[in-house]
Amino acid sequence: MKKNKISKDWLNKQRRDIYVRKSKLEGYRSRAVYKLKEIDKKFNIIKNGINIVDLGSAPGSWSQYLSEKSKNSKIMSIDLKEVDKIYNTNHLIGDFLDERSQTIIINFFKGKLDLVVSDMAVNTTGNKNLDAISTGELSISAMEFSIKTLKKNGCFVSKIFMGSTFNEIVQNGKKNFKEVKIFKPPSSRKDSKESFIICKNIR
Ligand SMILES: C[S@@+](CC[C@H](N)C(=O)[O-])C[C@H]1O[C@@H](n2cnc3c(N)ncnc32)[C@H](O)[C@@H]1O
């Protein structure tokens, strides 16, 4: 499919989408916020006064919700892109795959983490299989980071795509966490290969 045809289809979808309209009304920067809200409602992942990392945070709707819901928490977000300031959230502009970024995050907390959420995704190329593989690699790295940095009763949530890396991520999750669930939030677009993995309690 041609690039301008893809962006026209995307714009039309955005205009029809109730979550896009709702996010504008409620002051969130992206419709993505409803996926995190739905995950939180079902799995009760966000508590007050905890250490939280938000991976792939731009434009910032997940961080907005984390900051709102978890007022006394210490929150750090990272993205390749800049993010406008969010209350109580420290944003790092950088590549999460770069070890130096991970060291900055670890040093910032001076202790272990309670919650790592990742909505990281590569820029879509139009080739859904290729996009799924690249985003899967981000999810694998986010899980490896979480296993090293989470407290025993910590929680890891990540976007994953149906595709060749799906089984590897789920298997790795089951090997390293006591509870592993896969969930497609109602606000996740039906035609997207996206789902989320929720892992709790390190083995
Ligand atoms: C779907 S968006 C995240 C939306 C965000 N959760 C929100 O609620 O506003 C995916 C983000 O992942 C980021 N990303 C992709 N690869 C990354 C990497 N290697 N390091 C950091 N961020 C990355 C992209 O820049 C993009 O902003």
The ligand as an SDF file (V2000), in Angstrom:
LIG
                    3D

 27 29  0  0  0  0  0  0  0  0999 V2000
    2.6810    3.7490   20.8840 C   0  0  0  0  0  0  0  0  0  0  0  0
    3.8530    4.9780   21.2740 S   0  0  0  0  0  0  0  0  0  0  0  0
    3.6630    5.1490   23.0250 C   0  0  0  0  0  0  0  0  0  0  0  0
    2.4400    5.9060   23.4590 C   0  0  0  0  0  0  0  0  0  0  0  0
    2.4810    6.2330   24.9380 C   0  0  0  0  0  0  0  0  0  0  0  0
    2.3200    5.0430   25.7490 N   0  0  0  0  0  0  0  0  0  0  0  0
    1.4090    7.2160   25.3490 C   0  0  0  0  0  0  0  0  0  0  0  0
    0.5300    6.8180   26.0770 O   0  0  0  0  0  0  0  0  0  0  0  0
    1.4720    8.3780   24.9580 O   0  0  0  0  0  0  0  0  0  0  0  0
    5.3520    4.0940   21.1270 C   0  0  0  0  0  0  0  0  0  0  0  0
    6.5990    4.8810   21.4830 C   0  0  0  0  0  0  0  0  0  0  0  0
    7.7280    4.0010   21.5740 O   0  0  0  0  0  0  0  0  0  0  0  0
    8.8670    4.7810   21.3110 C   0  0  0  0  0  0  0  0  0  0  0  0
   10.0510    3.9410   21.0660 N   0  0  0  0  0  0  0  0  0  0  0  0
   10.2630    3.0900   20.0380 C   0  0  0  0  0  0  0  0  0  0  0  0
   11.4830    2.5470   20.1210 N   0  0  0  0  0  0  0  0  0  0  0  0
   12.0650    3.0470   21.2480 C   0  0  0  0  0  0  0  0  0  0  0  0
   13.3390    2.8690   21.8650 C   0  0  0  0  0  0  0  0  0  0  0  0
   14.2590    2.0410   21.3460 N   0  0  0  0  0  0  0  0  0  0  0  0
   13.6090    3.5600   22.9940 N   0  0  0  0  0  0  0  0  0  0  0  0
   12.6860    4.4030   23.5230 C   0  0  0  0  0  0  0  0  0  0  0  0
   11.4570    4.6090   22.9770 N   0  0  0  0  0  0  0  0  0  0  0  0
   11.1520    3.9400   21.8490 C   0  0  0  0  0  0  0  0  0  0  0  0
    8.4570    5.6030   20.1080 C   0  0  0  0  0  0  0  0  0  0  0  0
    9.2800    6.7310   19.9560 O   0  0  0  0  0  0  0  0  0  0  0  0
    6.9980    5.9380   20.4390 C   0  0  0  0  0  0  0  0  0  0  0  0
    6.8770    7.2250   20.9810 O   0  0  0  0  0  0  0  0  0  0  0  0
  1  2  1  0
  2  3  1  0
  2 10  1  0
  3  4  1  0
  4  5  1  0
  5  6  1  0
  5  7  1  0
  7  8  2  0
  7  9  1  0
 10 11  1  0
 11 12  1  0
 11 26  1  0
 12 13  1  0
 13 14  1  0
 13 24  1  0
 14 15  1  0
 14 23  1  0
 15 16  2  0
 16 17  1  0
 17 18  1  0
 17 23  2  0
 18 19  1  0
 18 20  2  0
 20 21  1  0
 21 22  2  0
 22 23  1  0
 24 25  1  0
 24 26  1  0
 26 27  1  0
M  CHG  2   2   1   9  -1
M  END
$$$$
